[in-house]
């Protein structure tokens, strides 16, 4: 059977975690993706449930959540951070979680 290449973009940390888990299962990432694709084709469905959290997503609830986050940022003394400062904090947290 002819083979083809399949390229997927994914978060670097997620990819590393997925690769390690696949190794624990005794397979490489390519094999795991093939197993998934075969299950989807065979069952004609995604072989697990994909669901969102049961939340009432209205404009009013979103505004309320935003205001709560704003108040929390003010309480924690971070409400005046610039976007660059926020992005640096996010990068630092990602680096720490990948160790």
N, C-alpha and C positions, 0 to 999 in steps of 0.2 A: 504494500500500500504506500503511495507517495506521501512524503512528509511535508509539512509547511511550518513556518515560524509564526509564532503568536506573541506579540509584544504587549505588555500591560504596564501602565504607570501606577505606582503604589507608594505609599509612605515608606520611607527607608526603614524606620523602626519596625513597622508591621512586616515588611519583607524579611527582615532579619529574624523576627520571631517565628514567622511562617516557615522559613528555611530550617530553623532549629527543630521545630515541631515535626516537620516532614522527616528529618533525619532520625528523630526518635521513633517514628513509625517505620523506619527502614526503607524510605524512598526519597527520591529527590523532588524538588519543587515541580519540575516538569511532569513527573509521574502523577503527583497529587492533582495537578490541574487537569490532566487527562482523565483521571478517575472521576473528578467532578463533572467534566464535560460528558463523559459516557453515561453517568447517572442522570444528568439532565435530559440527554437525548433518549435514553431508555425509558425514563419515567414521564417524559414530556412535561416536566415541571421542575422548579428549583427544589432540591431534595431536603429542604428545611424551611421553617416558617420565617418569613421576613415581615416584621411588624414594627409599627411605631409605638412609642409610649402613648398610653391613653390620656391624652391631654387635649383640652378644649382650646384649639389654636385660633383665637379670635384676635382682632386688632386690639381690643380692650385688654385682654389678658397679656398680650405681648407688650403693650405699653406699661402695664402694671409691673411685669417682670423687669423691664428695662429700668423703670424708676427704682425698683428695689435694689437692682445691681448698682445703680448710681449712688444710692444712699449707702450701700455697703462699701463702695469704693471711697466715699467721703469719710466714713467711719474709720476705715483702715489707713487713711492718709495717702491714698494713691489716686485720688480723683484728678490731680493736676498733671498726671503723666502724659508725655507726648506719645504719638503713635510709634516713633522710633524706640522710645524707652519701653513701651509695652511689648514690641516685637523682640527686643533684646531679652526681656524677662521670659517670653515664651521660648525663645531659642535656648536659653539657659535651662529652663525646666525640661525641655526635650532632651538636652544633652545629659542631664542628671538622671532622667528616667531610663536612658538607654545603657547606662553603666551596669 
